[in-house]
Amino acid sequence: MTHAGTVAATVDDRVPRVVWVGLVAFAFYVIVAAGGGLLIDALGAGEAGPVTELALTHLIPLPIAIAAGLVFARLSGWWHDIWTDAPLRGSTPRRWWMWLVPVLLVVQIVALFAEAPWAQLSLSYILVGLVCYLLVGLGEELFTRGILLESVRAHHGETVTLLVTALAFGAAHSVGSGISGVPVGTIAFQIAVTAMDGVLFYAALRVTGTLWAPILLHGLGDYGRWLIAGDGADHTSGADAITQTGLTLLSAAVLISVILEDRRNRRRREITTSPTGNG
């Protein structure tokens, strides 16, 4: 266990924190949320227009998956650790620079909102999109940076925890591409790009100490891109392009920082357990 408090919290767990439990929970979410949405879309939801399609493919499967995740979190005994994380301000070094991740993500969201063609959007487009994408943020973060993260963290360091959750996040977003027969190389690129977002949401969790940070950043970011689409209007965003370079560099810095964190933790354990370190 890498976080103080996690060991004590697992004493009262009703479900053991093992990796396969987290992976099964994550697979359940992907099957219900993504699979359910694809099934509804295949049944003709897309013919009803973008707003109705979004509502049908999100407001039916997502609440089911999220409700199941919340029930599991409560009954398993993992609830507290899923929603809260030891903030980095209590660690050494404190790594204040990592606050740039949520700050830059907020800047990106504000820029997306500023670019959105609000005058062209119907009220239903605005409201349905907001509800649906906040549910996307809640569901994906609950299962990825919540349940899956806790199951991996219980047995591995932060590097493995970060990589597993980020890659799972990336793979989940490529399900549709795999079903559609997209080339393997393209899917691998999609997974890598989306995994980078997973690294950024992990960093937002670590610096703020609450799962609500990646939930809101994730949901509002996706919502901003939905607004930019503008009822089918051909409108592209410069906000993503402007901030993407900085976010890419930050994701690499976060990964390096986590690798160094694990190295420091290993050295501390070696000193503590060595014969000379006990005195």
N, C-alpha and C positions, 0 to 999 in steps of 0.2 A: 504494500500500500504506500502511495507516495504522498498522501495528504493527511495532515493531522486531523483527527476526528473521524476519518473514514473507518478505521479499525474498530473504534468503539461503536460506530453506527451499525456495523454489520453483525454485532452480537445478537440483536433483536430481529434480524432479517428472517422473514418467513420463507423467502425464496433465496437460495444461495446465489451469490454474485459470481456466476461462471460465464465464460465468453459465449458458450452456445446458447444460453438463455437470451442474452442480448441480441445475438444474431437471429434467433428464431423470432423474437419480438420485432426486430427490424424487418425481417422478411415478411412477417404478417402485415406490417404497415404498407410495404411496397405492393404486396398482392392486393390488399383491400383498396388503398388509395389510388395508386397508379393503375393497377389492373382493373379495378372497378371503373375508373374514369375512362380508360381505353375501351372497355366493354360498352359503356353507355354511349360513348362517342360512335362506336361501330354500329350501334343500333339506330343511328340517325340523328343524334343530338346536334351535330354540326349543321344540319339543314335548317335549324330554327334561328340561326343568327348567332353572333359572337357572345352576346350577353346570356342568352338562354343556354347555349352550349356550355359556357363557363359555369353557370349555376347548376346545371344537371350533372356535369362531370366532377364538380367539387362539393356541392352542398349535400349530395347523397352519400358518397363513400367517405369523405373526410370526417364528418361528425362520428360515424361508426368507428373508424379507426382510432380517432382521438379519444373517444369515450372508453374504448378498450384499453388504451395506453394509460389513461388516468386511473382506471380501476386497478390495473396491474401495479402502477406506481404506489398506490395507496395500500393495497393488500400485501405487496411484497415486502414492505418495510423499507423500501429504497426512497421513499417520498422526499425526505429532507435533502438527501445528497443529490437527487435528481434536479431539484430546483435551486440549490445553493452550491457555491464552490468557494474554496478558500481564495480570497482575492490576492493578487500578487503584491499588493502593498505590504502584506505581512511576511513576504519572503525576502531572501537575501541572494542576489541583488534584487531590488524592487522592480526593475525594468519598466520605469515610467514611460519609456518610448513606445511601449506596446499599446498605450492609449491612443496612439495615432490610428490604429485599426478602426475602432468604433467611430472616432472623430471623422476620419476620411469617408467611412461608409455613410455617416449622417450627411456629410457634404454632398456625396453622390446622390442620396435620396432627395435632398433639397433641390439639387440641380435638375433631377428628373422631374420633380413636381413643377419646377419653374418652366421647363420646356414643354410640359404637357399641353396639348391643344384644348384647354378646358372649354372654350366656346363651342367646340365641335362635338363635345361629349354629352350624351344624354344622362339624365339623373340616374337611370337604372344602370348604365355602364359604370358610373362612378361608384355607386353604393354597392352593387353586386360585386364589383371587382375588389373593393376594400374588404368586404366580409370574406370573400373566397381566399384572398391572398394572406390575410391575417391567419386564417385557418391553416393555410399551407405552412406558414412560418411556425405556428404552434405545433402542428403535427410532425413536421420533419425534424424540428429541433428537439421535441419531446422524445422521439424515438432514437435520434442520432446522438446529439450532444447530451441527452439525458440517459435513457435506458441503456443503449449500446455502450456509451462512454463509461458508465458505472460498472458494467460487467467486465469490460476490458481493463479498466484502471485497477480493479481489485486484484489483478494478477500480474500486471505489467506496468512498466514505467510510462512516463508521459509521451515519449517518442512513439512507442507502439500504439498507445491510446489515440494520439493525434492521427497517425497514419491510417489506422483501421477505420476510425470514424470518418475521416476525410475521403478515403477511397470508397467506403460504403456509400457515402453521400453522393460521390461522383457516379458510381455504378447505378444507383437508383434512378438517377436522372437520364440514364441512357437505355432504360428498359424499352421505351418506345422505339428508339433507333434500332435496337436489336431485333424487335418484332418486325420492323419495317424492312429488314434486310440491308441496313446501312453497312458499308465495308468495315471490317474489323479495325483498320487503321484509323478511320474517322471516329469510330466509337471510342477507341483508346484516347484519342485527342480530346474528345468530349469529356471523358472521365477525368483526365488530367486537369482540364480547365475548371470543371465543376469542383474537383477536389481542392483546388486552390481556394474557392469560396468556403469550403469546409474548414480549411485552415484558419481563415479570417474569422469565421463564426466561433471557432474554438478559442481564438485569441480574445474575442469579445466576452466570452464566458469567463475566461481566466482573469481578465483585468477588472471586470465589474463584480464578479462573484455571484451572478444571478443568471439563470437560464432565460429570463425575460429579455435580456439584452440581445442575444442572437435571435430570439423569436421575433422581436419587433424589427430589428435590422433586416432580417431575412424577409419577413412578410412585406414590409413597406418598400423594400428594394424591388421585389417582384411586382408589387402593385404599381410602382413608378414606371416600370417598363410596360406594364399593361396600359397605363394611361398614355404613354408615348405612342402606342399602337393606334390609339384614337379612332375607335369605331371603324377600323379597317382602313383608315387614312394612311397614305404613304408618308410617314413622318419618322425620321430617324433621330436618334439621340447622340449628341456630342458629349453628354455628361459621362457616360461610361468610358468613352475613349480618353477623356481628359484625366480621369481618376484611375484608370486601369493600370497604367504603368506603376504608379505609386503603390497601389494595392498588391500588384504582383511582386514588387520588391519587398513589401512588408510581409507577405506570406512566406517568402524565402527566409527572411530574417526571423520570423516566428519559429519556423522549423529548426533553424540553426540554434536558436535560443533554447528550445525545448531539448535538443540533443545535449547541449552543454549543461542544462539543468539536471538531466539524468546522470551525466558524468559526475557532477558535484555531489549528487545524492549517493552515488555508489562510493565515492571517496569517503564521505561522512560515515557511511555504514561500515566500511573497511576499518576506519579509525576507531569507531565505537566498539567493534567486535574483536579488534586485535588485542593481544595481551597487554601491550603497553598503553593502549587507548582507554582501558578501563580505570586506570588510576588517575 
